[in-house]
Structures are given as C-alpha cells and as structure tokens.
Amino acid sequence: MTIAQITDLHVTTEKDPLNQRRNEARLRQVLNTIHGLRPRPVAIIASGDLVDRGEPEEYDELKRVMADCEIPVFYALGNHDDRKTFLQVFDGPDARVDENGFVQYAVDFGPVRVVVCDTLEGPNDGDYDPLRADWLARTLDAEPDKPTAVILHHPPIPSGIRWMDPDPESEWIKRLHDVLHGRRQVKMLMCGHIHRAFSGVFAGHSLCAAPATSIQLTLDLTEVDMHRPDGREILVEEPPGFALLMAHEGHLTTHTCLAGAFKPAVTYNFPFRTKA
Ligand SMILES: [Fe+2]
C-alpha cells in the first residue's frame, strides 16, 4: 500500500504566464508519473503551497488541473495559500476542517493513518497555536497503536538553506515538539516548503521533506545576509518530484522520486537468487 505526497504546486493563472505554464506542466508530469506507478497509490496528499498567491482564480486553476486525477486527493495548506479562499473554492468533501476551522483532519488508509496538520500563518514562517496543538494531541490519542504519518507543510527543523529555515526557538515549534514527543504511533513526519528533498529527526521521529512539483530551491548551504541581496541563484529548474509513503511488513518508509519517463538501464532476465 502506497500513498503519494506532492507539494508546493504553486499553481497560478495567466496573470503570471511563465509560472502558470511551467508549474502546470511540471505538476502534470508528476501526476502522470504517479498514475503510472505499480501498485497505484491509494491516495495523493498535496501538502501545501497549492497555489502561488492564494487567489480564488488560482484555486479554480488547481481544480481544473486536478480534475483529470484518477486517485483521491487530500489537501493541506502552506504559507502561499489562503485558508478562507481555499475553503470557498474547495467546498464539499474537499473542505476538511477541525472544530476551529483549520484545515486539519485524519484519514485511515488500511493499516496506516495519515494526520494532516494546518501550519499556515504566513508570509513564510509556520505556526501552530495551542488550539491546533490541542486538536493534534487529541487526534493522535484517538489511535495510539496505529502507525501514523503526520503531514506538516513547514518542516520544524532547519534544512541548512538559511533564508528558508525557521527559528528553532519558535514557540510553535516547541509546541509541536511537545505534542509529538513520546507518541510512538507517529512513524513519519512528511513536509514540504523547502522545495528540495531532505530528511532529519524531530521530537524523536523521522522527518522527510519532499521535492516540489514546481521549481526547486538551489542547494546553497552558505551564509546569507537576509537584508543584502547578492544576486545568488536561489531557485532552479531541477526536475519536479514527489514522495511515496509505503506501508510494508509493519514498517512505514518513504521514497523520494523524480517525475518523468526514463530509459530502462537493465531488465530482469536472470534470477535474483540462485539455489545454494
Ligand atoms: Fe512553496
């Protein structure tokens, strides 16, 4: 059983023609690759920055692109999203909210539970206030023995790409840590936001950030003066990608995948194992 994670779609409109064409083409490339996977994933989690400026027309565009998707899609929000506008356009079954109106919910997929969190605050930093943290604690405690993946747009640990990283002393990060720490059913934290795959550990749990379907962040781990632009490259047209969560023999693992059609290098024409 697998679940695909796509993130940082940054879908936009003809008002921004370069990004509209590029981000839609790259998103379609990712969706094509996911639809070709065997076994086919049972769901796609879109983990935020669904659109670029949080405008209703952008969410209409997102609906149009995702209408071809044959796999159920579950949405989370990122700092480029607008909660109210998203909920106006994606009403009905896509509008999954907690009792306080945050886009937070839990979904069971056979042996695995996925808990989608709403870390939207903006303009770039995440947030997780006491109301949201209380919901997460109660939601996790409802299924203490079921292997669970938690979806967070904002990684609560630094990637090393300085201009995107959070302040590790932020109150929201401490709050999130306190909820996740010791809740042993949590097997994987799956994030976006950094537009580049990286992994680490937070509150004792494995954390994986997926590459964007749109453009990637340049891998530049040097110091940066946040107040003095120096002309460095910060975003790059590396191939679009996604992550794949796999439940297998009691384990949850993630694969970081590139989208596209690649030429086979070797085919299975000899036994993998020979008899002793
Ligand atoms: Fe993004």
Residues whose N, C-alpha, C, O or C-beta is under 5 A from the ligand:
A	BS01	LIG	D8 D49 H193
